């Protein structure tokens, strides 16, 4: 008996609640359309953001590979200069060996400086590319947020009209 009464009371409340809610089909339809349009715009903006981020990441990857290549090339040049300098010292006459060693040290120092400069320049280019990529990503994210805000405003306008 208690179950029957509980079911009847629940049904009574449900029909009363349904009777109280009055919806205007035109208002709901306009809001639904506005929400659908907003969702489309947001999805499109998010896709653009992802594309920009992927492009930026690709640029950074290429720049990193190029920087590593330049560094390896600079290191190889320095190693070659070291080997040449040591070889010249070994070939020098015993009387001229001290002079050749001093010259070799100078050549090695110059080669190291040149290699370091090349490596620094490569790192500088890489960092610049990374900063540009981060700026591109941030700009894309800001544009997406703008589209989201405009879409939400459009939905609220549609809801306020009806």
C-alpha positions as CSV (number, residue, x, y, z in Angstrom):
1,X,0.0,0.0,0.0
2,X,2.8,2.4,0.9
3,X,4.5,1.8,-2.5
4,X,1.2,2.7,-4.3
5,X,0.8,5.9,-2.3
6,X,4.4,6.8,-3.0
7,X,4.0,6.2,-6.7
8,X,0.8,8.3,-6.8
9,X,2.4,11.2,-4.9
10,X,5.5,11.1,-7.2
11,X,3.3,11.1,-10.3
12,X,1.3,14.1,-8.9
13,X,4.5,16.1,-8.3
14,X,5.8,15.2,-11.8
15,X,2.6,16.4,-13.5
16,X,2.5,19.5,-11.4
17,X,6.1,20.3,-12.3
18,X,5.5,19.7,-16.0
19,X,2.4,21.9,-15.9
20,X,4.3,24.8,-14.4
21,X,7.1,24.9,-17.0
22,X,5.9,26.8,-19.9
23,X,8.3,26.9,-22.8
24,X,8.0,28.9,-25.9
25,X,9.1,26.8,-28.9
26,X,10.4,29.9,-30.8
27,X,12.7,31.0,-28.0
28,X,14.1,27.5,-27.4
29,X,14.6,27.1,-31.2
30,X,16.5,30.4,-31.5
31,X,18.7,29.5,-28.5
32,X,19.4,26.0,-29.8
33,X,20.3,27.5,-33.2
34,X,22.6,30.1,-31.5
35,X,24.2,27.4,-29.4
36,X,24.8,25.2,-32.5
37,X,26.3,28.1,-34.4
38,X,28.5,29.0,-31.4
39,X,29.7,25.4,-31.1
40,X,30.6,25.3,-34.7
41,X,32.6,28.6,-34.4
42,X,34.4,27.3,-31.3
43,X,35.3,24.0,-33.0
44,X,36.6,25.8,-36.0
45,X,38.7,28.2,-33.9
46,X,40.1,25.3,-31.8
47,X,41.1,23.5,-35.1
48,X,42.9,26.6,-36.2
49,X,44.7,26.8,-32.9
50,X,45.8,23.2,-33.1
51,X,47.0,23.7,-36.7
52,X,49.0,26.8,-35.6
53,X,50.5,24.9,-32.7
54,X,51.5,22.0,-34.9
55,X,53.1,24.4,-37.4
56,X,55.0,26.2,-34.6
57,X,56.2,22.8,-33.2
58,X,57.4,21.8,-36.6
59,X,59.4,25.0,-37.0
60,X,61.0,24.5,-33.6
61,X,61.9,20.9,-34.5
62,X,63.5,21.9,-37.8
63,X,65.4,24.7,-36.1
64,X,66.6,22.3,-33.4
65,X,67.8,19.9,-36.0
66,X,69.6,22.6,-37.9
67,X,71.2,24.0,-34.7
68,X,72.5,20.5,-33.8
69,X,73.8,20.1,-37.3
70,X,75.7,23.4,-37.1
71,X,77.1,22.6,-33.7
72,X,78.3,19.2,-34.9
73,X,79.9,20.9,-37.9
74,X,81.6,23.5,-35.7
75,X,82.9,20.8,-33.4
76,X,84.2,18.8,-36.3
77,X,86.1,21.8,-37.6
78,X,87.6,22.4,-34.2
79,X,88.7,18.8,-33.9
80,X,90.3,19.0,-37.3
81,X,92.1,22.2,-36.4
82,X,93.4,20.5,-33.2
83,X,94.6,17.5,-35.2
84,X,96.4,19.7,-37.7
85,X,98.1,21.8,-35.0
86,X,99.3,18.6,-33.1
87,X,100.5,17.2,-36.4
88,X,102.5,20.3,-37.2
89,X,104.1,20.2,-33.7
90,X,105.0,16.5,-34.3
91,X,106.6,17.3,-37.7
92,X,108.6,20.3,-36.4
93,X,112.3,20.0,-36.0
94,X,113.4,19.5,-32.4
95,X,114.9,23.1,-32.2
96,X,111.6,24.6,-33.6
97,X,109.3,22.4,-31.5
98,X,108.7,25.0,-28.8
99,X,107.9,27.7,-31.3
100,X,105.6,25.3,-33.2
101,X,103.9,24.3,-29.9
102,X,103.1,27.9,-29.1
103,X,101.8,28.4,-32.6
104,X,99.7,25.3,-32.3
105,X,98.2,26.5,-29.0
106,X,97.2,29.7,-30.7
107,X,95.6,27.9,-33.6
108,X,93.7,25.6,-31.1
109,X,92.5,28.6,-29.2
110,X,91.3,30.3,-32.4
111,X,89.6,27.1,-33.6
112,X,87.8,26.8,-30.2
113,X,86.7,30.4,-30.3
114,X,85.4,30.0,-33.8
115,X,83.5,26.8,-32.9
116,X,82.1,28.4,-29.8
117,X,80.9,31.4,-31.8
118,X,79.2,29.1,-34.4
119,X,77.5,27.1,-31.6
120,X,76.3,30.3,-29.9
121,X,74.9,31.6,-33.1
122,X,73.1,28.3,-33.7
123,X,71.6,28.4,-30.2
124,X,70.6,32.0,-30.7
125,X,68.7,31.1,-33.8
126,X,67.0,28.2,-32.1
127,X,65.9,30.3,-29.2
128,X,64.5,32.9,-31.4
129,X,62.5,30.3,-33.3
130,X,61.3,28.9,-30.0
131,X,60.2,32.3,-28.8
132,X,58.4,33.0,-32.1
133,X,56.7,29.6,-31.9
134,X,55.5,30.3,-28.3
135,X,54.2,33.7,-29.4
136,X,52.3,32.1,-32.3
137,X,50.8,29.6,-29.9
138,X,49.8,32.2,-27.4
139,X,48.2,34.4,-30.2
140,X,46.2,31.4,-31.5
141,X,45.0,30.5,-28.0
142,X,43.9,34.1,-27.4
143,X,42.0,34.1,-30.7
144,X,40.3,30.9,-29.7
145,X,39.3,32.5,-26.4
146,X,37.9,35.5,-28.2
147,X,35.8,33.3,-30.4
148,X,34.5,31.4,-27.3
149,X,33.6,34.7,-25.6
150,X,31.9,36.0,-28.7
151,X,30.0,32.7,-29.1
152,X,28.8,32.8,-25.5
153,X,27.7,36.4,-26.0
154,X,25.7,35.4,-29.1
155,X,24.0,32.6,-27.2
156,X,23.1,35.0,-24.4
157,X,21.8,37.6,-26.8
158,X,19.6,34.9,-28.5
159,X,18.3,33.8,-25.1
160,X,17.6,37.4,-24.0
161,X,15.6,38.2,-27.2
162,X,13.0,35.5,-26.5
